[in-house]
Amino acid sequence: MARGPVGQITRGTTGTNRLRRVDRWIARHPALRRSTDPLVIDLGYGASGVTALELYARLVRARPDVEVLGLEIDPGRVARARTQLAAVRAGETTFPADARVSFARGGFEVPVPDGRRPAVIRAFNVLRQYDEPEVAGAWTAMASRLAPGGLLVEGTCDEIGRIATWVALGTDAAPRTLTVSLRLAGLQHPSVAAERLPKALIHRNVPGQRVHAFLSALDAEWDRAAAVAPFGPVHRWRTALAALVDGGWPVLERSRWRLGEATVPWEAVAPW
């Protein structure tokens, strides 16, 4: 008997422009830029196929030959996304009619035709409804489908995409980094990201855990940087992150700090 898709149907709360932060991060990643076959999976895209179409529109600027395959467990959602794609093909939307986007039924087993292996798998707002012990198995299943040098991005964001966090993993399913990405205008405290941490960390934001120490330190430096707030929230954010580095936190990707991002090695926030 053929085995069906692996996983649970997501809540499906898809939102237009919701995943812009992680999409732009993926667009500059070497896993996409250096791939010999730039196939990208939007796994668990939800009630609308718009996130896969937006993903393509953002990535094609970096890789003109990129392809995006949206996978969903619910066959009704696949049918709906294909209807949306037909409108794209007919020139009835703002997306290019020839966008290399397709939709199919699938889950953590990541079914791809012709034995192809994706360069990138993006699984966003998928694992929130799972129990923490189930995360490692889902990571392993997805990562095993990647091409050599491939990237798995698993994370969570709020409904309008102003708060996002994600874990980057390689083909061995070992987490490499955690990224926090925030809309800086109007930001009160960076620890607002705590409520949108990936499932592997969201229950670990308690005293004694590394991720709690990181967010607490980030809050403290953000408060100290209030003196430079008149120069704008980006300057304040960069000042706070520079102070974190001076304090011993290994904040990476300095060139992306201006975007409201802070990326740290997984070891800096990994659960005890």
Solvent accessible surface area in square Angstrom, and as a share of the most:
residue,aa,sasa,rsa
1,M,241,1.07
2,A,100,0.78
3,R,204,0.74
4,G,44,0.42
5,P,32,0.20
6,V,42,0.24
7,G,37,0.35
8,Q,82,0.36
9,I,87,0.44
10,T,12,0.07
11,R,164,0.60
12,G,12,0.11
13,T,88,0.51
14,T,35,0.20
15,G,19,0.18
16,T,104,0.60
17,N,61,0.31
18,R,16,0.06
19,L,11,0.06
20,R,37,0.14
21,R,35,0.13
22,V,1,0.00
23,D,0,0.00
24,R,121,0.44
25,W,4,0.01
26,I,0,0.00
27,A,14,0.11
28,R,74,0.27
29,H,30,0.13
30,P,50,0.31
31,A,12,0.10
32,L,0,0.00
33,R,123,0.45
34,R,193,0.70
35,S,21,0.14
36,T,142,0.83
37,D,50,0.26
38,P,9,0.06
39,L,6,0.03
40,V,0,0.00
41,I,0,0.00
42,D,3,0.02
43,L,5,0.03
44,G,13,0.13
45,Y,10,0.04
46,G,3,0.03
47,A,36,0.28
48,S,26,0.17
49,G,0,0.00
50,V,22,0.12
51,T,5,0.03
52,A,0,0.00
53,L,5,0.03
54,E,14,0.06
55,L,0,0.00
56,Y,9,0.04
57,A,26,0.20
58,R,24,0.09
59,L,0,0.00
60,V,39,0.23
61,R,190,0.69
62,A,23,0.18
63,R,36,0.13
64,P,95,0.60
65,D,69,0.36
66,V,0,0.00
67,E,56,0.25
68,V,2,0.01
69,L,13,0.06
70,G,0,0.00
71,L,0,0.00
72,E,3,0.01
73,I,24,0.12
74,D,35,0.18
75,P,78,0.49
76,G,36,0.34
77,R,26,0.09
78,V,7,0.04
79,A,59,0.46
80,R,119,0.44
81,A,0,0.00
82,R,129,0.47
83,T,95,0.55
84,Q,58,0.26
85,L,21,0.10
86,A,61,0.47
87,A,28,0.22
88,V,1,0.01
89,R,105,0.38
90,A,69,0.53
91,G,52,0.50
92,E,128,0.58
93,T,55,0.32
94,T,139,0.81
95,F,40,0.17
96,P,60,0.38
97,A,46,0.36
98,D,108,0.56
99,A,1,0.01
100,R,98,0.36
101,V,5,0.03
102,S,54,0.35
103,F,6,0.03
104,A,28,0.22
105,R,118,0.43
106,G,2,0.02
107,G,2,0.02
108,F,11,0.05
109,E,56,0.25
110,V,0,0.00
111,P,53,0.33
112,V,17,0.10
113,P,91,0.57
114,D,140,0.73
115,G,64,0.61
116,R,68,0.25
117,R,99,0.36
118,P,0,0.00
119,A,2,0.02
120,V,0,0.00
121,I,0,0.00
122,R,0,0.00
123,A,0,0.00
124,F,9,0.04
125,N,32,0.16
126,V,4,0.02
127,L,1,0.01
128,R,71,0.26
129,Q,47,0.21
130,Y,13,0.05
131,D,94,0.49
132,E,43,0.19
133,P,117,0.74
134,E,76,0.34
135,V,5,0.03
136,A,65,0.50
137,G,49,0.47
138,A,7,0.05
139,W,18,0.06
140,T,78,0.46
141,A,35,0.27
142,M,0,0.00
143,A,2,0.01
144,S,64,0.41
145,R,58,0.21
146,L,7,0.04
147,A,22,0.17
148,P,129,0.81
149,G,60,0.58
150,G,2,0.02
151,L,1,0.00
152,L,0,0.00
153,V,0,0.00
154,E,2,0.01
155,G,1,0.01
156,T,1,0.01
157,C,1,0.01
158,D,16,0.08
159,E,102,0.46
160,I,101,0.51
161,G,0,0.00
162,R,105,0.38
163,I,23,0.12
164,A,3,0.02
165,T,0,0.00
166,W,1,0.00
167,V,0,0.00
168,A,4,0.03
169,L,0,0.00
170,G,0,0.00
171,T,60,0.35
172,D,106,0.55
173,A,16,0.12
174,A,45,0.35
175,P,28,0.17
176,R,117,0.43
177,T,23,0.13
178,L,1,0.00
179,T,0,0.00
180,V,0,0.00
181,S,1,0.00
182,L,2,0.01
183,R,97,0.35
184,L,14,0.07
185,A,49,0.38
186,G,69,0.66
187,L,23,0.11
188,Q,140,0.62
189,H,80,0.36
190,P,0,0.00
191,S,36,0.23
192,V,51,0.29
193,A,0,0.00
194,A,17,0.13
195,E,97,0.44
196,R,39,0.14
197,L,0,0.00
198,P,0,0.00
199,K,23,0.10
200,A,10,0.08
201,L,0,0.00
202,I,41,0.21
203,H,112,0.50
204,R,65,0.24
205,N,45,0.23
206,V,76,0.44
207,P,111,0.70
208,G,66,0.63
209,Q,29,0.13
210,R,66,0.24
211,V,1,0.01
212,H,54,0.24
213,A,48,0.37
214,F,1,0.00
215,L,3,0.02
216,S,50,0.32
217,A,24,0.19
218,L,0,0.00
219,D,27,0.14
220,A,36,0.28
221,E,30,0.13
222,W,4,0.01
223,D,69,0.36
224,R,164,0.60
225,A,6,0.05
226,A,47,0.37
227,A,88,0.68
228,V,33,0.19
229,A,39,0.30
230,P,117,0.74
231,F,153,0.64
232,G,21,0.20
233,P,55,0.35
234,V,60,0.34
235,H,85,0.38
236,R,39,0.14
237,W,0,0.00
238,R,111,0.41
239,T,48,0.28
240,A,1,0.00
241,L,0,0.00
242,A,35,0.27
243,A,33,0.26
244,L,4,0.02
245,V,51,0.29
246,D,127,0.66
247,G,64,0.61
248,G,62,0.60
249,W,52,0.18
250,P,59,0.37
251,V,14,0.08
252,L,68,0.34
253,E,51,0.23
254,R,137,0.50
255,S,90,0.58
256,R,26,0.10
257,W,5,0.02
258,R,136,0.50
259,L,70,0.35
260,G,0,0.00
261,E,6,0.03
262,A,1,0.00
263,T,1,0.01
264,V,0,0.00
265,P,31,0.20
266,W,26,0.09
267,E,120,0.54
268,A,17,0.13
269,V,1,0.00
270,A,15,0.12
271,P,39,0.25
272,W,180,0.63
